[in-house]
Amino acid sequence: MLPPIVVDLNDIKQKLSLQFRPIQRSFQFWVRAVDIYTGYKVFQLRVNFVKDAQKQEAMWERQHELAADKIFSMCSDLGGFFLKIAQIIGKPDLAPAAWVKRLVTLCDQAPPTSYHTVKLVLENELGMSIHDVFDRFDVEPLGSASIAQVHKARLKGDKSDVVVKVQHPGVQDLMMTDIRNLHMQKTDIKFDLYSVTKEMETQIGYEFDFMREASAMEKIRTFLYKINRRAPVLVPRVIRDMVTRKVLVMEYIDGIPIMNLGDEIAKRGVDPHGKVAAAAKQKILQSLTLAYGQMILKSGFFHADPHPGNILICKGSEVALLDYGQVKDLPEQLRLGYANLVLAIADCDPARASESYRELGIDTLSQCENEQQEMLKLAQTMFDTKLPPGVKMLQPFSEESSIKKIAVQAFPEELFSILRTVHLLRGLSVGLGINYSCAEQWRPIAEEALSQAGRFKGNNVKQRGIIRGIVNTLFWRD
């Protein structure tokens, strides 16, 4: 006789739950997204009956606040990749102010993992009791993001504080499932979204390996500190013998999140809209822009996640750049091709923009008049921080936008990290109230990169290099 078959109902329930979890999450997302969309469509009908412009504006503000609460709840409840979505859409150049105000808190205030679980992860990864490693370990995290949270601590026998980054358990499977679900979604946007989501899957997949992040942080820190008399941004020092795939210990840098800059300026009795505040904000943007120009165009290896939660402002308006989970190493051809596109944008050169598209492997289809001019506009929209005169928020999918007139049929996956980086810098510039062109700031760096590769024939490269050297010496002098 065969032995009786023992069925563990709890085991079956757990397996069924894991099997259908992606479907449940996708269903929850779409139900809530449709609710937000429908709310706006109904509101549009209702607001048309109100003739007073001020009343209309107040009604729109209230509608944006209601939608922001719903988006916040959706991203917070679902967690995982949807916290990344909140970071992407919650930008001042793309979203209403009410959305930005609500969603920006999800950059570093995502639901935290309990201290008990953090302690188990730490001890499992380090192979020692937490009390044997640290003299002090703050129970409350400094911040919690989509993949990990950070705690302030002090190592045994040390006099300086450190930051301990600990990965949320189970978040990798959850987030990667969400991203793969995006591959199956269809939209009417005339853009190669498959390549974009594929690159997101690759890049976010890297974020779960903290050993890779530690190496990237050290590489970028060495590069920026080597080529500058004074590095434009501060990069934390890694505590090398305290790194595993799920735990990363690094130097603590004291500063305030850039999203709190306005409040901090006001606390010090400085007019947030005055000249002193404007000069500080200008210096912050100059620092970030110089660092990114050097990383992307001179090295090709760059930090690819400059959202507000990863930027601290220290004494003297110094900038610290945190979180090196998302970095990109551009192939030489793409680095130089992008340098060429930077010059096209900075010089408003439609022919050069078209040439750069071909070199970069961006395949477009257009049936509109003034095709080259529209391609230049598309390049400016995608790869520059400057907004057109009088425009406070981009409308990339309006009927008049270049992305509607020119279909992007193929977009190299490697370029998505540059695209995202530029858009995050644009969001920061709009949030700080400064409209500037990163392409214009990067022009001399792009010229130098092309010149070193024997591809730039301009006569003024040397002159601009000398001028830039003088400016940098004055700006970054001790």
Secondary structure, 3 states (H helix, E strand, C coil): CCCCCCCCHHHHHHHHHHHHHHHHHHHHHHHHHHHHHHHHHHHHHHHCCCCCHHHHHHHHHHHHHHHHHHHHHHHHHHCCHHHHHHHHHCCCCCCCHHHHHHHHHHHCECCCCCHHHHHHHHHHHHCCCHHHHEEEECCCCCEECCCEEEEEEEECCCCCEEEEEEECCCHHHHHHHHHHHHHCCCCCCCECHHHHHHHHHHHHHHCCCHHHHHHHHHHHHHHHHHHCCCCCCECCCEEEEEECCCEEEEECCCCEEHHHHHHHHHHCCCCCCCHHHHHHHHHHHHHHHHHHHHHHHHHCEEECCCCHHHEEECHHHCEEECCCCCEEECCHHHHHHHHHHHHHHHCCCHHHHHHHHHHHCCEEEECCCCHHHHHHHHHHHHHCCCCCCCCCCCCCCCCCCHHHHEEEEECCHHHHHHHHHHHHHHHHHHHHCCCCCHHHHHHHHHHHHHHHCCCCCCCCHHHHHHHHHHHHHHHHCC
